[in-house]
Amino acid sequence: MKNFIFISPNFPTNYWKFCRELKNNGLNVLGIGDQPYDELTYDLKNSLNEYYKVSSLENEDEVYRAVAFFIHKYGRIDWLESNNEYWLERDAALRTDYNIPSGFHTSDMERIKFKSKMKEYYTRIGLPVARYHMVDTIKKCFAFANEVGYPVVVKPDNGVGASDTYKLSSEEDMYEFFNKKNPKVSYIMEEFITAEINSYDAIIDENGEPIFETGNVTPFSIMDIVNTSGDCAYYIVKDLADDVRKAGRDTVKSFGVKNRFVHFEFFRLTADQPIGKKGDVVALEVNMRPCGGFTPDMINFARNTDVYKMWADMIAFGHSTISEGRHAYCAFAGLRDNQEYVMSHEDIMNKYGACMKMVERIPDALSGAMGNQMYVAVFDTDDEMNCFYQDIFQHKEV
């Protein structure tokens, strides 16, 4: 029996489904987390063979001892994974130190975690990348901004999501950023790209070939959503665009991805600019884990399938044992508690209840990027989906 250690199986809250499918496929599923066992959900408890609680997953020594305990009790560990951006470097260090062959190791981290290092792997496959400058002196940053033109975007070179990310539109913004930036963080400054985000979401097998592919579109900037506490919208596409599919597959090869669920983000330009023409697909960043939050569930709704099982099948058998059904759009809408909307919850459910798949409060840890209250609905046409967005995001006039 293969031993699989799952780091943080309790968060995000839907990740117990990965554990369930691993266990159903005959793997010995061993969880390490910081939530007391008695507080784990019934479903998660039933999806694990054993659970080791640490006081904090940030405590490196405790997590290392937990892995050592499982090795002593069960023998060689075949897989170790969190599927979580925050823990990718910890996962890699554990694999390296305990000689766990599957997945990325510490030597791989630069190219998959540092935005500045990713660019080389995009240019190898002919994908344009935004011009950039590593933040050093304010004088040199002014020179870069004057070269590419305002606005510019500044974010941690090794960061998660859109946290600590800024859009600088003037010299005053530049001075303000330098006054408040974290001196311990290495920042990258890039030219601003006018675009929407198109993603490539796929499960990649041991040969670097896709078992399953889809994608999503984010018409609003996640950076703006976080910084302005705005509404959040993105949707799973009904059919993956050919140019995004090609960019995604080429990126898999360039980065040497195997045995992973990936979420690659690309810009689709919405206007002509120095990096390319309107409609072009250009590089943004790679994420070597599933798209965040409840997106795996949205993919299931859009394709009438089960990506949790597909991923677990890839781990256990090297291929998927299930197929996908009809294709549809799956729309996410995240509303803010501090905003007033024309449609009440009752109005939304009365009009769109038959299309609705999830109606839930968003965990506080995700609310900055995703809102406080979510509605997830499935539509056969983009016209139907656009009407849903127009209705649900209509604000009351002040």
Secondary structure, DSSP 4 states (H G I P E B T S, - for coil): --EEEEESTTSSGGGHHHHHHHHHTT-EEEEEESS-GGGS-HHHHHH-SEEEE-S-TT-HHHHHHHHHHHHHHH----EEE---GGGHHHHHHHHHHTT--SS--GGGHHHHH-HHHHHHHHHTTT-----EEE---HHHHHHHHHHH-S-EEEEESS-STTTT-EEE-SHHHHHHHHHHS-TTS-EEEEE---EEEEEEEEEE-TTS-EEEEE-EEE-S-HHHHHHHT--EEEEE-SS--HHHHHHHHHHHHHHT--SEEEEEEEEEESS-BTTB-TT-EEEEEEESS--STTHHHHHHHHHTS-HHHHHHHHHHHSS-S-------EEEEEEE-TTS-BSS-HHHHHHHHGGGEEEEEEPPHHHHHHH-SEEEEEEESSHHHHHHHHHHHTPBPP-
